[in-house]
C-alpha cells in the first residue's frame, strides 16, 4: 500500500546553469535546422540532429551528427557543396556559432569568464552515420524505424492543475519567477546573475501536497558585497509568490546561498554539458526515467518524441478521470517502427483495468516514430523553449510548442475503454 503521509524533494536549475546553457544551445541548433529546412523546401522528415554542447570558461564545443539543408553547408565560389575525404558534406559553422551567441546573450551572460561576444566557439558537426540512417530513413518504407533502442516513461498526477508532481512543478516555478524579475531588472533582483538552483521538500498528508518543509535556493549575484542574508531578502518575495498560499509556515527551513558568496557562475564556475539534467527535465524523481536526454535531438529520436508521447498519454488518462496517477512506459528497438511494449501502472488509483488501457492507448494514437511526430506535430522549431524549467507541465503554445501537454485525447480514451 502506498504511503499517505511523507516528505518528497525535487530540484530545478535555471537557464543559466552550465548544463542548461548547453541544453539551450543544442536545442537552438535543432530549431535552426528546422527553420533553414523550411526556407529551402527540405522535407522536415529528413532533418537529423544529434547535437551535444560542452561549455567551460569562455569556450564552447558543439559536436554531433546532422543532416541539414544546403544553406548550412560550406560551398565553393561556384556554389557547390564542399565535401570531406569520406564524401560527407562539410558544415558551415557560421550560423551555428551565431545561434549559440544569441542564446548566451538571451540568458544574460556578459561576465569576463563567459561572455556571449568573446566566448570561443568550435563547431564539430558532421554527417549522420550511414549505418544508423539505413534503419531510420524513409527509403520507400512508410513505417520508419526508431532512431535508437530504449525505454521512455510518461507520468501524470492530480497534484497540480498541470497534472505534474508538486515538488518539481514548484521548484521550476520559483526559478522562473526569479528569472523573470532578474531579466526585467525588477528592483533588487537586477543584482542577481543567471546561474541558480532551487530545491523544495513538499509535505504530503493523505497523499496530497499541503506544504513546504525545506526551501533551498542558491543564486549567483553580481554584487560581491551581498551576504546570504541579503540574497534571501531579495529572493524571498518571489519564492512566496511562486508557492501556494499557506505552504510556507514558521516551521519551514530556508537555505539561501548556504555556502555564502556565489559570484562566479555559469560555465566559468563549472563546466556544462548537454543532457545532464534529465530528472530536472522530467518529473523530479517522482517517476521512473529511461535514461535518455532530450535536448539537441530531432524528433526521430524516440528518447525525445516517445517520452513526449508517453507524457501526453499519461496526462490524458488522468484528465479523463481514468486514474489519479498514471505511469506509462514505451519501449523501442532501432530500425523497428512499432513499440515493443506498452506498460501502464495506475498506482492503485485506476478506474479501469490496466491491461485494457494498454490496448486502448495503441488504438487512440499511432505510436510509431512517424505517427508520434505527425500526431504531436513535432517537425517544427519549437525546442529552445523546452530547454529550461522542464519539458512537462507547460502551456501549449500557438507555435505548436508543448503540444504533448494538450488533453485532446480524453474523449477517445473514454470511448476506447468503455
N, C-alpha and C positions, 0 to 999 in steps of 0.2 A: 504494500500500500504506500502511495506517495506521501511524503511528509506534508503537513499543512502549515506548520509554523517553523520558519527558518530564516537565515540571512543569506543573500546571494549578491556577489560583487561582479561588476563588469567595468572595463576601462575603455576609453576612447583617446584618440590623439588628434591634434589639429592638423589643418592642411599644411602648416609649416614644419611639422615633424619631419625629420630627414627621410624616413621611409615613405611618408605621404607626398613629399616633394617628388620623389621618384615615381610613385604611382601616378601622380598628376601628369608628369611629363610623358610617361608611357601612354597614358590614355589620350593626351593631346595629340600624340602621333597617330593613334588609331583614328581619331576624328579627322586629322589632317588627310590621311589616306582616303577615307570615305568622301571627304569634300572634293578632293582632287579627282577621284574616280568619277564622281557625278559630273564634274565640269567637262570631262572629255568623253562621257558616254560609256565608260567602262562598266561592265556588269558587276554590280556590288557583290554578287555571289562569288566572284573570282578574287576579291580582295583577301589578302592574307597578311596578318601582322602577328608576330610573337616578339614583343619588344621589351627588353629589360633595361633599366636605367640604374646606374651607380652614381652616387653623389658623395663628394667629400670637400675639403676646403678648396673653394674656388675652382672646382673641377667636376665635370660630368662626363660619363661614358655611356653612350646609348648603343646597345648591341641587340642583335636578334635576326630573325628571318622574316622576310617580307615579299609580297608580290604587289607591286604598286604601278600606277599609271605612268606613262612616259614623262609626264610633267615633273616627276620626282626622280628622274634618272639623268645621268650625265650624257651629254651629246657632243659630237664634234661640230666643227664650224658649218657643216652641211646639214646638221640636224639629225644625224644618225646616232642611235643609242650606242654608247660605248659598252664593251663587254670585257670581263676579266679573262685570264688564261683558260679558265674552265668553261667559258662561253656564257657566263651569267651576266645579266645587266648590272652595271655599276650605279649605285645610288648616289645622287647628288645631295650632299649634306646640307646645303644652304637653308632649305625650307624647314628641315628638321631642327636645325640649330635655332632658327627664328622662333619656331613653336616652343622650344624649351625656354628661351629667354623670356618670351611673353608670359609663360606660366610662372616663372620665378618672380617676375615683376608683379604679376597679379597677386601672388601670395604675400609679397611685401618685403622681399629680401634685397636690402641695399646696404649691407654691412661689409666691412673690409674683407672678412673671410669668406663671404658668399654674396656676390652681387650679380644681378641679372645682366649687367652690362659687361662686366670684366671676367666672369667665370669662363674658363677654358672648356670647350665642348668638343668631344671626339665622337664621331658617328661611325659605328662599325656594323651597319646593317647590310645584309646580303640576301640573296635569293633563297626561297624555301627549298628544303631538301626534296629532291625528286622522289625519294623513297617514301616520304610522307605524302607528297602530292598525289601519288598514284592511288592512294587509298581514300582520299577525301575530295578529289576533284570530280566534276560532273562527268566528263568523258562519255556522254550519251546515256549515263545511268541516272535515272530520276532520283533514286534513293541514295543520296550522297552519304558516305560513311562518316562516323565521328572522327574528329581530328586527333583523338587520343583515347586510350582507355581511362577508366576512372570511375569513382563514385561521387555523387553530389547529393547534398541534403537541402531540403527546404523545411522551414518551420514557421508556425504562426501560433499566437496565443492571444487570448482575450484580455490580456493585462492592460493594454493601452488601446486607444481608438484606432491606432495604426496597425493593431494586431501584431505588435513587436514586443519582446520581453522588456519590462520596465527598466531594468538596470542599464542595458546598452542604450535604450532609447534616450534616457535622461543623461547618461554620460555624454552622448553626442550633443544633446540639446544645450548642455552647459557650455561646451566649446563653441558651438555655432553662435550662441548669444554673445559670448565674449568676443569672438572674431568679428561679428557684425559691428559691435561697438568700437573695436580697435580700428577697423577699416574706415569707419565713419568719423574717426578721430573724436569720438564721443567723450568729452571731458577727460578725466584721468586715464581712461582706457587707451588713449593715444600714447601712453608711456609704455605700453606692453609690446612685446615682439611677436612674431608669427608662430614660434615654436611653443607648444603646450601639450599637456596630458591631463586627463581627468580620470577619476575613478569614483564610483558610488557603490556603497553597500546598502542594499534595499532590504527592509524587514517585511517578511510575509506573515500574515495571520489568516488562518483558514484558507490558505492557498492564494491569497490576494495581497498585492503590494500595498503597504499602508504608510511607510515612512522610510527615512534615510538615517542610518546609524553612523555612517562614516562618509566623509567627503574628502577626497584627495584632489588637489589641483596644483600642478607645477607649471608655471608660465614664465616664458622669457620676458625680461623687462629691459628697456633701453636706457633707463636712468640707473646708473650704477649705485646711486646712494640709497635706493629703495631697500627696505628691510622686508622680511616675510610678513610682518605686521602691516606694513604699508601696502604690500601687494594684496593682502586679504581685504583691506578697506576698499581697494579698487574693484576686486572681483566679486565680493560677497553680494552686492545688489544684483548682479547678473545671474549668479548662481540661484539666488532666491527666486528671481524671475523665471528661471528655467524649470524649477521644480514645482510640483503641485502644492497648493496651499495646505499648510499643516504638516507637510512631510518633514520639515526641519523643526526640531524641538530643542529644548535646553540640554538634552542628553546627546544630541548629535555632536560627534567629534570631528573637528576640522583639522586638516593637514594642508596648509597652503605654503608652497615652496619650502618643504620641510628641511631641505639641505642648505637653505639660505640663499645666497646670490645665484641668479640664473641670467647672466648677461650674454654669454657666448652660446648661441643656439643654432638650430638647423644643421646642415651638413658640415658647417665649420666646427661644431661641437661634437658631432657624432656622425659617422658615415651612414648613408641611407641606401636602400636597395628596394627595387620593385618587389612586391609580393610578400613582404614580411609581416603584414598586419591582417592576416586572414580571419582571425577571430574578431578583431575590431570591425572588419568589413561586413561581418555576418550577424551573429546572434549573441556575441559577448560571452560565449561559453555555455549558453543555456540550451544549446542543441548540438548534435554531432557535426563534424566537419570532415569532408572528404579529403582535404589537404591541398586542393588546387587553388591557386590565386586567380584573381580576375583581371587586374589592370594590365594593359599592354597587349591584350588578346582580342582578336576579332571574334565574332560570334560563331564561327565554325568550330571554335574550341569549346567543347562541352563543359570544360572547367567553368566557363563563364555562362554560356547560354543555358545549359541544363540546370545549373544552380539557380538561375533566374526562373526557369520553368518550374522547378521544384518549389520555390517560394511562392510563385503565382498560384500553383495548385493548392498548397497548404493554406494560403491566405483565403482562397475562395472556399475551401472546405469549412474553415472556421466562420467566415462571413455568411455561409449558407446555413449556419446553425447545426451542422452535422457533428460538430465537436467544439469543445472549448480550447483544446490544444491539438496540434497535428504536426507530426514529423513525417516527411516523405523522403524516401531515398530512391534515386535513379542510378543505374549503372550502365556503362557503355564499353565497347571494345573498338579499338582503332580500325577504321575502314568498314565497320558494321553500322548500319543506319538505325535499326530499331534498338531500343534499350534492352539490355539483357534481363533486367528485373525492375519491378516497381514494388516498393515496400511502404506500407502505411502503419504508423503507430499513433493511435489517438489517446494514449496515456490514460485510459480508463474513463475518458470524458465523452466517448463517441455515442452518437445516436443511431449509427448504422454499423453493420458488420464490416470489419476492416478488409477482409478478403473481397467482399463485394465492391467496396470502394476502390480497391486497387484496379479491378476490371473497369470500373466506371471512369477512372482517370484516363485510361488508354482510349476510351471511347470519345471523351469530350475534347481531347487535344492530341494532335499528331506530335508524338514525342521523338521523332527523328530529328537530327540536327537541322535539316532544311525546314521541317514542319515547325520547329520552335522558332527559328528565325522569321518565318513567314507570319506565324500567329502573333508573335510579340513585336514584329516589325523592327528587327534589330540591326538591319543593314543601314545604319544611319550614324552621323557624327554626334552621338548622344552620351559619350562615355567620360569626358573630362569631369563633368559634374558629379559622377559617381565616386570619384577617387578619394573623397574625404567625407566624413560623417556618415558612413555606412551606405551600403548598396540597397538596403531594405528599410521599409518604414517611411519612405519618401513620397512626396506628392507627384503623381504622373504629370508630365509637362506637355504643353501643346506641341512641342517639337518631337514628341514621341519618346522622350526620356522617361525612365521608370515605368514603362508600360506593364511590367510584371507586377506592379502594385495595384493594378486595376482589379475590381471584383465583378467582372462581367461574365464569369462562368457560373454564377450562383444558380441561375435558373436551370442551366444544362445539367449541373451536378445533381440538383434535386430530382430532376426527371430521370437521370441515369440510375439512381439508387432507389427510386420509388418501387 
